[in-house]
Amino acid sequence: SNKNEIRIPRDYYWGTDSIGTYSDVFQLCAVFAFVLMRKHPGGILSAQNELNTTPPIKRLIIDALSNEYTNRPADGHALVQRYSAATYDAASTALV
C-alpha cells in the first residue's frame, strides 16, 4: 500500500459504496435547479426556496436532490414519468 494513498471507508456514501442511476438523477436535477435559481443549489432545499416553477415540479426537484437517495426517482425513466405527471398536473390546474 502506498503511504500517500487516501482510503475512503466502504460506507462513506450513506452506508454504501455504490453509485447508481439515482446519482444521475441527482446530477441532472442539480442542473435544473441551477437554471431555475440562477445559482448553485447547495445547502438544504425546501418548498419555500427560490425554485421558480410550479409546486409539482418544485417537489420533484427537491425530492431528486435529497441526500436520501431512496427519495429520488430511481432512474431517468422514473424522472421522466414524474416530470410528465407534474407538468400535466400544472397544465390541468392552469385550465381550471
C-alpha positions in Angstrom: 0.0 0.0 0.0 1.2 3.5 -0.9 1.8 5.9 2.0 0.1 8.7 0.1 -2.9 6.7 -0.8 -6.2 8.0 0.5 -8.6 5.3 1.6 -12.3 6.1 1.8 -14.3 3.8 4.1 -16.8 1.5 2.3 -19.8 3.1 4.0 -18.7 6.7 3.2 -21.7 7.4 1.0 -24.7 6.9 3.2 -23.9 3.3 4.1 -23.0 2.2 0.6 -20.1 2.5 -1.8 -22.2 2.2 -4.9 -23.3 4.9 -7.2 -26.4 4.1 -9.2 -28.8 5.7 -11.7 -30.3 7.7 -8.8 -26.9 9.6 -8.8 -27.5 10.6 -12.4 -31.0 11.9 -11.5 -29.4 14.0 -8.7 -26.8 15.5 -11.1 -29.4 16.3 -13.8 -31.8 17.9 -11.3 -29.0 19.9 -9.8 -28.6 21.4 -13.3 -32.4 22.1 -13.5 -32.2 23.8 -10.0 -29.2 25.9 -11.1 -31.2 27.1 -14.2 -34.3 27.9 -12.1 -32.4 29.5 -9.2 -29.5 31.1 -11.2 -27.1 29.9 -8.5 -25.7 26.6 -7.3 -28.4 24.6 -5.4 -26.1 23.9 -2.4 -27.5 23.6 1.1 -30.9 22.5 2.2 -33.7 22.9 -0.3 -37.3 23.3 0.8 -40.6 24.2 -0.8 -40.1 27.8 0.3 -36.8 28.2 -1.6 -36.1 30.2 -4.8 -37.1 27.5 -7.3 -39.1 29.5 -9.8 -41.5 26.8 -11.1 -44.8 25.2 -10.3 -45.3 23.4 -7.0 -45.4 19.8 -8.5 -42.1 20.4 -10.4 -40.6 22.1 -7.3 -41.5 18.9 -5.3 -39.9 16.7 -7.9 -36.6 18.7 -7.9 -36.5 18.8 -4.2 -37.0 15.0 -4.0 -34.4 14.4 -6.7 -31.8 16.5 -4.8 -32.5 14.7 -1.5 -29.5 13.4 0.4 -31.5 10.2 1.0 -31.2 8.5 -2.4 -34.3 6.4 -1.9 -36.4 9.7 -2.0 -35.1 10.3 -5.6 -36.6 8.9 -8.8 -34.7 5.7 -9.3 -33.6 6.4 -12.9 -34.2 8.6 -15.9 -37.4 6.7 -16.8 -38.9 7.4 -13.4 -37.8 11.0 -13.6 -39.5 11.5 -16.9 -42.7 9.8 -15.6 -42.7 12.1 -12.6 -41.9 15.2 -14.7 -44.7 14.3 -17.2 -47.2 13.9 -14.3 -46.0 17.2 -12.7 -46.4 19.1 -16.0 -49.7 17.5 -16.7 -50.9 18.5 -13.2 -49.7 22.0 -13.6 -51.4 22.3 -17.0 -54.7 20.9 -15.7 -54.6 23.3 -12.7 -54.0 26.3 -15.1 -57.0 25.4 -17.2 -59.4 25.4 -14.3 
